[in-house]
Amino acid sequence: MYKRQNKLRLKALEYCQLLASKSANGIGMMKDLAYSGVDLPLENALELEVNEAIKGLKSDDVKEGLAAFSERREPVFKSR
């Protein structure tokens, strides 16, 4: 049993490290959309998502992500 718990803990930490390497603004936006849209009708939730995506696409983190991708390097997000 201990080995399973340790393996689960290691996997959880690995996942947390992956999330921590991403844009904090992007992760926050996804969390907000999940909480805000969960009780909305699908059409309203999709409209909310589109509006947030438009705002998000104007962020510095998106510019950095695209630049890093085209330059084949790891992104350095300012919102961490």
N, CA, C and O atoms as a GROMACS GRO file, in nm:
protein
  320
    1MET      N    1   0.082  -0.120   0.000
    1MET     CA    2   0.000   0.000   0.000
    1MET      C    3   0.086   0.127   0.000
    1MET      O    4   0.054   0.224  -0.069
    2TYR      N    5   0.195   0.126   0.076
    2TYR     CA    6   0.282   0.242   0.085
    2TYR      C    7   0.340   0.279  -0.052
    2TYR      O    8   0.350   0.398  -0.085
    3LYS      N    9   0.378   0.178  -0.130
    3LYS     CA   10   0.436   0.206  -0.263
    3LYS      C   11   0.336   0.277  -0.353
    3LYS      O   12   0.372   0.368  -0.427
    4ARG      N   13   0.209   0.235  -0.346
    4ARG     CA   14   0.106   0.300  -0.427
    4ARG      C   15   0.086   0.446  -0.386
    4ARG      O   16   0.075   0.534  -0.471
    5GLN      N   17   0.083   0.471  -0.255
    5GLN     CA   18   0.065   0.607  -0.206
    5GLN      C   19   0.182   0.695  -0.248
    5GLN      O   20   0.163   0.810  -0.288
    6ASN      N   21   0.301   0.641  -0.239
    6ASN     CA   22   0.419   0.716  -0.278
    6ASN      C   23   0.418   0.745  -0.428
    6ASN      O   24   0.451   0.855  -0.471
    7LYS      N   25   0.379   0.645  -0.506
    7LYS     CA   26   0.372   0.663  -0.652
    7LYS      C   27   0.268   0.769  -0.687
    7LYS      O   28   0.292   0.853  -0.774
    8LEU      N   29   0.153   0.766  -0.621
    8LEU     CA   30   0.049   0.866  -0.644
    8LEU      C   31   0.099   1.005  -0.607
    8LEU      O   32   0.077   1.102  -0.680
    9ARG      N   33   0.166   1.015  -0.493
    9ARG     CA   34   0.221   1.144  -0.449
    9ARG      C   35   0.321   1.198  -0.551
    9ARG      O   36   0.319   1.316  -0.583
   10LEU      N   37   0.408   1.113  -0.600
   10LEU     CA   38   0.506   1.155  -0.700
   10LEU      C   39   0.440   1.200  -0.830
   10LEU      O   40   0.481   1.300  -0.890
   11LYS      N   41   0.337   1.127  -0.872
   11LYS     CA   42   0.264   1.166  -0.994
   11LYS      C   43   0.194   1.299  -0.975
   11LYS      O   44   0.191   1.382  -1.066
   12ALA      N   45   0.136   1.320  -0.856
   12ALA     CA   46   0.067   1.446  -0.826
   12ALA      C   47   0.166   1.563  -0.829
   12ALA      O   48   0.137   1.669  -0.884
   13LEU      N   49   0.283   1.544  -0.769
   13LEU     CA   50   0.385   1.648  -0.770
   13LEU      C   51   0.434   1.676  -0.912
   13LEU      O   52   0.457   1.792  -0.948
   14GLU      N   53   0.449   1.572  -0.990
   14GLU     CA   54   0.490   1.588  -1.130
   14GLU      C   55   0.388   1.672  -1.207
   14GLU      O   56   0.424   1.760  -1.285
   15TYR      N   57   0.260   1.644  -1.183
   15TYR     CA   58   0.154   1.719  -1.250
   15TYR      C   59   0.152   1.864  -1.203
   15TYR      O   60   0.133   1.955  -1.283
   16CYS      N   61   0.173   1.886  -1.074
   16CYS     CA   62   0.178   2.022  -1.020
   16CYS      C   63   0.293   2.101  -1.081
   16CYS      O   64   0.279   2.220  -1.111
   17GLN      N   65   0.407   2.036  -1.100
   17GLN     CA   66   0.520   2.102  -1.163
   17GLN      C   67   0.489   2.138  -1.308
   17GLN      O   68   0.530   2.244  -1.356
   18LEU      N   69   0.418   2.052  -1.376
   18LEU     CA   70   0.378   2.081  -1.513
   18LEU      C   71   0.287   2.204  -1.516
   18LEU      O   72   0.308   2.294  -1.597
   19LEU      N   73   0.188   2.207  -1.429
   19LEU     CA   74   0.098   2.323  -1.423
   19LEU      C   75   0.173   2.450  -1.387
   19LEU      O   76   0.144   2.557  -1.442
   20ALA      N   77   0.268   2.440  -1.296
   20ALA     CA   78   0.344   2.557  -1.253
   20ALA      C   79   0.430   2.615  -1.366
   20ALA      O   80   0.466   2.732  -1.362
   21SER      N   81   0.461   2.534  -1.465
   21SER     CA   82   0.543   2.582  -1.576
   21SER      C   83   0.461   2.655  -1.682
   21SER      O   84   0.516   2.713  -1.775
   22LYS      N   85   0.330   2.652  -1.666
   22LYS     CA   86   0.240   2.715  -1.763
   22LYS      C   87   0.210   2.859  -1.722
   22LYS      O   88   0.251   2.903  -1.614
   23SER      N   89   0.139   2.929  -1.807
   23SER     CA   90   0.100   3.066  -1.780
   23SER      C   91  -0.001   3.071  -1.665
   23SER      O   92  -0.107   3.008  -1.672
   24ALA      N   93   0.032   3.145  -1.560
   24ALA     CA   94  -0.060   3.158  -1.446
   24ALA      C   95  -0.190   3.225  -1.490
   24ALA      O   96  -0.298   3.189  -1.443
   25ASN      N   97  -0.180   3.322  -1.581
   25ASN     CA   98  -0.301   3.388  -1.632
   25ASN      C   99  -0.389   3.288  -1.708
   25ASN      O  100  -0.511   3.288  -1.692
   26GLY      N  101  -0.327   3.205  -1.789
   26GLY     CA  102  -0.403   3.106  -1.866
   26GLY      C  103  -0.469   3.002  -1.777
   26GLY      O  104  -0.585   2.968  -1.798
   27ILE      N  105  -0.396   2.953  -1.679
   27ILE     CA  106  -0.452   2.856  -1.585
   27ILE      C  107  -0.566   2.920  -1.506
   27ILE      O  108  -0.672   2.859  -1.488
   28GLY      N  109  -0.546   3.043  -1.461
   28GLY     CA  110  -0.650   3.114  -1.387
   28GLY      C  111  -0.774   3.136  -1.470
   28GLY      O  112  -0.887   3.123  -1.420
   29MET      N  113  -0.754   3.169  -1.596
   29MET     CA  114  -0.868   3.191  -1.686
   29MET      C  115  -0.948   3.061  -1.703
   29MET      O  116  -1.071   3.063  -1.703
   30MET      N  117  -0.878   2.950  -1.719
   30MET     CA  118  -0.948   2.822  -1.735
   30MET      C  119  -1.026   2.786  -1.610
   30MET      O  120  -1.139   2.737  -1.619
   31LYS      N  121  -0.967   2.810  -1.493
   31LYS     CA  122  -1.038   2.783  -1.368
   31LYS      C  123  -1.162   2.871  -1.355
   31LYS      O  124  -1.269   2.822  -1.319
   32ASP      N  125  -1.147   3.000  -1.385
   32ASP     CA  126  -1.262   3.090  -1.378
   32ASP      C  127  -1.373   3.047  -1.473
   32ASP      O  128  -1.491   3.050  -1.436
   33LEU      N  129  -1.336   3.007  -1.594
   33LEU     CA  130  -1.437   2.962  -1.690
   33LEU      C  131  -1.507   2.836  -1.642
   33LEU      O  132  -1.628   2.822  -1.658
   34ALA      N  133  -1.432   2.745  -1.584
   34ALA     CA  134  -1.492   2.621  -1.535
   34ALA      C  135  -1.593   2.651  -1.425
   34ALA      O  136  -1.704   2.597  -1.425
   35TYR      N  137  -1.555   2.738  -1.331
   35TYR     CA  138  -1.646   2.771  -1.220
   35TYR      C  139  -1.765   2.854  -1.269
   35TYR      O  140  -1.878   2.832  -1.226
   36SER      N  141  -1.741   2.950  -1.358
   36SER     CA  142  -1.848   3.039  -1.405
   36SER      C  143  -1.945   2.968  -1.498
   36SER      O  144  -2.065   2.996  -1.495
   37GLY      N  145  -1.894   2.878  -1.580
   37GLY     CA  146  -1.978   2.818  -1.683
   37GLY      C  147  -2.046   2.689  -1.645
   37GLY      O  148  -2.130   2.639  -1.720
   38VAL      N  149  -2.014   2.634  -1.529
   38VAL     CA  150  -2.064   2.501  -1.494
   38VAL      C  151  -2.217   2.495  -1.487
   38VAL      O  152  -2.276   2.393  -1.523
   39ASP      N  153  -2.281   2.601  -1.442
   39ASP     CA  154  -2.426   2.600  -1.428
   39ASP      C  155  -2.498   2.675  -1.540
   39ASP      O  156  -2.621   2.689  -1.536
   40LEU      N  157  -2.424   2.722  -1.638
   40LEU     CA  158  -2.486   2.795  -1.748
   40LEU      C  159  -2.535   2.699  -1.856
   40LEU      O  160  -2.481   2.589  -1.871
   41PRO      N  161  -2.637   2.740  -1.930
   41PRO     CA  162  -2.673   2.662  -2.050
   41PRO      C  163  -2.554   2.662  -2.146
   41PRO      O  164  -2.474   2.756  -2.148
   42LEU      N  165  -2.543   2.559  -2.225
   42LEU     CA  166  -2.427   2.542  -2.313
   42LEU      C  167  -2.401   2.666  -2.398
   42LEU      O  168  -2.287   2.710  -2.410
   43GLU      N  169  -2.505   2.722  -2.457
   43GLU     CA  170  -2.488   2.838  -2.545
   43GLU      C  171  -2.424   2.956  -2.470
   43GLU      O  172  -2.335   3.023  -2.522
   44ASN      N  173  -2.470   2.981  -2.349
   44ASN     CA  174  -2.416   3.091  -2.269
   44ASN      C  175  -2.272   3.061  -2.226
   44ASN      O  176  -2.188   3.151  -2.225
   45ALA      N  177  -2.243   2.937  -2.189
   45ALA     CA  178  -2.108   2.900  -2.149
   45ALA      C  179  -2.010   2.915  -2.265
   45ALA      O  180  -1.898   2.961  -2.246
   46LEU      N  181  -2.052   2.877  -2.384
   46LEU     CA  182  -1.966   2.892  -2.502
   46LEU      C  183  -1.942   3.038  -2.535
   46LEU      O  184  -1.832   3.076  -2.574
   47GLU      N  185  -2.045   3.122  -2.518
   47GLU     CA  186  -2.029   3.266  -2.542
   47GLU      C  187  -1.929   3.325  -2.442
   47GLU      O  188  -1.844   3.406  -2.479
   48LEU      N  189  -1.940   3.284  -2.316
   48LEU     CA  190  -1.846   3.328  -2.214
   48LEU      C  191  -1.704   3.286  -2.251
   48LEU      O  192  -1.610   3.364  -2.238
   49GLU      N  193  -1.689   3.164  -2.297
   49GLU     CA  194  -1.557   3.112  -2.335
   49GLU      C  195  -1.498   3.190  -2.452
   49GLU      O  196  -1.379   3.222  -2.451
   50VAL      N  197  -1.579   3.221  -2.550
   50VAL     CA  198  -1.530   3.297  -2.665
   50VAL      C  199  -1.483   3.435  -2.621
   50VAL      O  200  -1.376   3.480  -2.663
   51ASN      N  201  -1.562   3.502  -2.538
   51ASN     CA  202  -1.524   3.635  -2.491
   51ASN      C  203  -1.394   3.633  -2.412
   51ASN      O  204  -1.309   3.721  -2.429
   52GLU      N  205  -1.376   3.533  -2.326
   52GLU     CA  206  -1.253   3.522  -2.248
   52GLU      C  207  -1.135   3.485  -2.337
   52GLU      O  208  -1.024   3.533  -2.315
   53ALA      N  209  -1.158   3.402  -2.438
   53ALA     CA  210  -1.050   3.363  -2.530
   53ALA      C  211  -0.999   3.484  -2.607
   53ALA      O  212  -0.879   3.499  -2.628
   54ILE      N  213  -1.090   3.571  -2.647
   54ILE     CA  214  -1.050   3.692  -2.720
   54ILE      C  215  -0.963   3.779  -2.631
   54ILE      O  216  -0.860   3.831  -2.676
   55LYS      N  217  -1.003   3.795  -2.505
   55LYS     CA  218  -0.920   3.872  -2.411
   55LYS      C  219  -0.785   3.804  -2.389
   55LYS      O  220  -0.681   3.870  -2.387
   56GLY      N  221  -0.788   3.674  -2.373
   56GLY     CA  222  -0.665   3.599  -2.346
   56GLY      C  223  -0.566   3.605  -2.461
   56GLY      O  224  -0.446   3.609  -2.438
   57LEU      N  225  -0.616   3.605  -2.583
   57LEU     CA  226  -0.528   3.608  -2.700
   57LEU      C  227  -0.450   3.737  -2.712
   57LEU      O  228  -0.351   3.745  -2.786
   58LYS      N  229  -0.493   3.839  -2.640
   58LYS     CA  230  -0.424   3.968  -2.643
   58LYS      C  231  -0.318   3.978  -2.534
   58LYS      O  232  -0.253   4.082  -2.521
   59SER      N  233  -0.301   3.873  -2.456
   59SER     CA  234  -0.209   3.879  -2.341
   59SER      C  235  -0.064   3.863  -2.383
   59SER      O  236  -0.033   3.806  -2.488
   60ASP      N  237   0.024   3.914  -2.297
   60ASP     CA  238   0.168   3.898  -2.321
   60ASP      C  239   0.210   3.752  -2.316
   60ASP      O  240   0.304   3.711  -2.386
   61ASP      N  241   0.141   3.672  -2.235
   61ASP     CA  242   0.176   3.530  -2.225
   61ASP      C  243   0.152   3.457  -2.357
   61ASP      O  244   0.230   3.368  -2.394
   62VAL      N  245   0.048   3.493  -2.428
   62VAL     CA  246   0.023   3.430  -2.558
   62VAL      C  247   0.132   3.470  -2.657
   62VAL      O  248   0.182   3.387  -2.732
   63LYS      N  249   0.168   3.597  -2.656
   63LYS     CA  250   0.277   3.642  -2.743
   63LYS      C  251   0.406   3.567  -2.713
   63LYS      O  252   0.478   3.525  -2.804
   64GLU      N  253   0.436   3.551  -2.583
   64GLU     CA  254   0.558   3.479  -2.543
   64GLU      C  255   0.549   3.332  -2.583
   64GLU      O  256   0.647   3.276  -2.631
   65GLY      N  257   0.434   3.271  -2.565
   65GLY     CA  258   0.417   3.131  -2.603
   65GLY      C  259   0.438   3.108  -2.751
   65GLY      O  260   0.504   3.013  -2.791
   66LEU      N  261   0.381   3.196  -2.832
   66LEU     CA  262   0.397   3.184  -2.977
   66LEU      C  263   0.541   3.210  -3.019
   66LEU      O  264   0.595   3.140  -3.106
   67ALA      N  265   0.605   3.310  -2.957
   67ALA     CA  266   0.745   3.339  -2.990
   67ALA      C  267   0.833   3.220  -2.952
   67ALA      O  268   0.920   3.181  -3.028
   68ALA      N  269   0.810   3.164  -2.834
   68ALA     CA  270   0.890   3.050  -2.789
   68ALA      C  271   0.871   2.931  -2.882
   68ALA      O  272   0.967   2.860  -2.914
   69PHE      N  273   0.748   2.908  -2.926
   69PHE     CA  274   0.722   2.798  -3.016
   69PHE      C  275   0.796   2.817  -3.148
   69PHE      O  276   0.860   2.725  -3.198
   70SER      N  277   0.788   2.937  -3.204
   70SER     CA  278   0.853   2.960  -3.333
   70SER      C  279   1.005   2.959  -3.322
   70SER      O  280   1.074   2.927  -3.418
   71GLU      N  281   1.056   2.994  -3.203
   71GLU     CA  282   1.200   2.994  -3.182
   71GLU      C  283   1.250   2.861  -3.124
   71GLU      O  284   1.370   2.845  -3.097
   72ARG      N  285   1.159   2.767  -3.105
   72ARG     CA  286   1.191   2.634  -3.053
   72ARG      C  287   1.264   2.640  -2.918
   72ARG      O  288   1.370   2.582  -2.899
   73ARG      N  289   1.201   2.714  -2.825
   73ARG     CA  290   1.257   2.727  -2.691
   73ARG      C  291   1.143   2.719  -2.590
   73ARG      O  292   1.026   2.726  -2.626
   74GLU      N  293   1.178   2.704  -2.464
   74GLU     CA  294   1.078   2.702  -2.359
   74GLU      C  295   1.028   2.845  -2.335
   74GLU      O  296   1.108   2.938  -2.334
   75PRO      N  297   0.899   2.863  -2.316
   75PRO     CA  298   0.848   2.998  -2.289
   75PRO      C  299   0.884   3.044  -2.149
   75PRO      O  300   0.899   2.963  -2.057
   76VAL      N  301   0.899   3.174  -2.135
   76VAL     CA  302   0.924   3.235  -2.004
   76VAL      C  303   0.806   3.328  -1.979
   76VAL      O  304   0.805   3.442  -2.026
   77PHE      N  305   0.707   3.280  -1.906
   77PHE     CA  306   0.586   3.357  -1.881
   77PHE      C  307   0.608   3.457  -1.770
   77PHE      O  308   0.668   3.424  -1.667
   78LYS      N  309   0.561   3.579  -1.789
   78LYS     CA  310   0.577   3.685  -1.688
   78LYS      C  311   0.475   3.672  -1.577
   78LYS      O  312   0.494   3.727  -1.469
   79SER      N  313   0.368   3.599  -1.601
   79SER     CA  314   0.259   3.594  -1.504
   79SER      C  315   0.280   3.491  -1.395
   79SER      O  316   0.188   3.467  -1.316
   80ARG      N  317   0.396   3.428  -1.388
   80ARG     CA  318   0.420   3.326  -1.285
   80ARG      C  319   0.432   3.388  -1.149
   80ARG      O  320   0.452   3.317  -1.051
   0.00000   0.00000   0.00000
